[in-house]
């Protein structure tokens, strides 16, 4: 027992010293809305999702630009000797030839099995899908903030309960020491109070550690520097609990229309169907138009460089038709793969729908349960408080032994903890249900 008391005292001193060290920095107290605003602007997961969205936008624009003609310029300087063909006149000569060839070429695809148009449509769908996925990431960050913010508030109240218990126990410890010296209680009774005080110190340490864990998570979600002295702002007023008249099926229908997951799944199906159209386009011929302008200079001709560029100026215009005959069934395999991906996307949509229903169902059931627990926990807390107050008076008058008094104190402590836990769980699930209906989370 002495070892436990010494260990708890040491841990308590370390925790208090660490807290004082942190408090030397400027403490920043954030409301939930402050956290949401900051996270939406700074969270790296959100930034990553936005970058994916921007990449999809660039890909979409690139597919639209693919319908434009290309244009290339070229310039060639060559030197040859001996038996050779003049690259400008195409004459066979047996002397040294110094030649210059310049030109521009351009080509444009006129028809490619409608693949270019389908690619544009698909990339537009993918861009819209990544926009929805970015919204989903934002929603997940907000919900993570909500859960950890309320958990931090719960931990703060848990710390306050533990600290109040320690103060009461230390007060009783002084009284017990006086009674021990007066011979009114035994050493065993005094040791029980000592043990309870050490247990309360240990409970404070545990509660503060739990609080710091939630603070760490919040700092990471907010992308704050680890050394930032950060604290959460207590709620100004209690929130209304969820009404039992809410219909979970109505909430589910609203969630399907509000949450971006289902819309993203629908777009995924549409994008894969376009992939199938693109693959089928490879069965059709490709028609392209090309043209070029060019000229050149050769040392074989005695005319000047400028005159030769004018005399050798040439133009070319041509149509090319490419007809696919056999490509080792690559197109057939691509079409089949695209069809299978459509089926897979439809299954993923069903999974998404089930996941949304599970979220709503779980939040609804937990909200109903937490509300009932809150009512019961409040009644239990009030009864335990009355019992503890009576036990304290009896103990001070010597009409109650130490063991029964400590039991009464622990029952009251558990009742307080159960109440604040039910309170914050009720608030959490109520806010979740509001969120699933498209309403703003307000704390």
Residue, then its C-alpha position, 0 to 999 in steps of 0.5 A: x500500500x505504501x508503494x502505491x501511495x508513493x507511486x501515485x504521489x510521484x505521478x501526480x507531481x509529474x503530471x502537475x509539473x508538466x501542466x505548469x510547463x505547458x501553461x507557460x505558453x500562451x493558451x489558445x482556447x478554441x470553440x468547435x466552430x473555430x476548429x472547423x474553420x481552421x481544419x477546412x483551411x489547413x487539414x492535409x487530408x482536405x488539401x490532398x483531396x483538393x489537389x486530386x480534384x484539381x488534377x482531375x480538372x486538368x485531365x478534363x481540360x486535356x481531353x477537351x484539348x485533344x480534339x484540337x489540331x497539333x502543330x510542329x516546326x522542324x529545321x534540319x541542317x545536314x552535310x554529306x559527301x561522296x555518292x549521295x542523294x540531294x535531300x532537296x532536289x533528290x538528284x544523285x550526286x557525287x560531291x559534297x552537299x550542304x543542305x537546309x530543310x525547314x517546315x511545319x506539320x499539323x494533324x487533326x483527328x476527324x473521327x476516332x470511334x467517338x472515343x475523344x467525345x466519350x473521353x471528354x464526358x468521362x473525364x468531366x464525370x471523374x472531375x465531378x466525382x473527385x469534387x464529391x469525394x473532396x466533400x466527403x473528406x471534409x465531412x469526415x474531418x468535421x465528424x472527427x472533430x466533433x467526436x474528439x471535441x466532445x470527448x475532450x470536454x467530457x475528459x475535462x469534466x471528468x478531471x474536475x470530478x476527480x479533483x473535487x474528490x481528491x480535495x474531499x479525501x485530503x480533507x478527510x485524511x487530515x480529519x482522520x489523522x487527528x482522530x487517529x492521534x486521539x485514538x478514535x479510529x484504528x490505523x487500518x481506518x486511517x490507511x484506508x483513507x490514505x489509500x483512497x487519496x492515492x487512488x484519487x490522485x491516480x484517477x486524476x492522472x488517468x483523466x488528464x492523460x485521456x484529455x491530453x490524448x484527445x487534445x493531441x488528436x485535435x491538434x493533428x486534425x487542425x495541423x497545429x504545432x505540437x508545442x501549441x498550448x491548445x484547449x477546448x472551449x466549454x459549451x455555453x449552454x446545454x443542448x436540447x436532446x433528440x426528439x423521440x418522434x424523429x423517424x429514422x427512415x426519413x433521416x436515412x432518405x435525407x442522408x442519401x440525398x445530402x451525403x456525397x458518397x451516394x452521388x459519387x457512387x452514381x458518377x463512378x458507374x457513369x464513368x465506367x459506362x463511358x469507359x465501355x463506350x471508349x473501348x467499343x470505339x476501338x472497333x471503328x476506323x480512325x480518320x485523320x487530316x494532316x498537312x505540312x509546309x516546307x522548303x529547303x536549301x542545297x549547296x548544289x544549286x547556285x541560287x541564293x539561300x533566299x531564292x531557293x527557299x522561295x523556289x523549293x516551297x512545298x505544301x502537302x495535305x492528306x487524309x488518312x483512314x486507319x481500319x482496325x482488322x485484328x489486334x490480338x483481341x485487345x479491344x474485345x478484352x478492353x470492352x469486357x473489362x469495362x463491362x465488369x468494372x460497371x458491374x463492380x461499380x454497381x456493387x460498390x454503390x450498393x455497399x455505399x447505400x448499406x454503409x449510409x444506412x448503417x451509420x444512420x441506424x447506429x446513430x439513431x439507436x445510440x441517440x435513443x439509448x443515450x437519451x434514456x441513459x441520460x435520464x436514468x443517470x441524472x436520477x442516479x446522480x441525484x440519489x447518489x449525491x444525497x446518499x454521499x452527503x448523508x454518509x459524510x455527515x455520519x462519518x464526521x460524527x463517527x456513526x459510519x465506518x471508513x469502508x462504508x464512507x469510501x464506498x459511498x464516495x465511489x458510488x457518487x463518483x461513478x454516478x457523476x461520471x455516468x451522467x456526464x458520459x450520457x450527456x455528451x453521448x446524447x449530444x454527439x449522436x444528436x448532432x450526428x443525426x442533424x448532420x445526416x439530415x444536412x443541418x449544420x453542426x452547432x455546439 
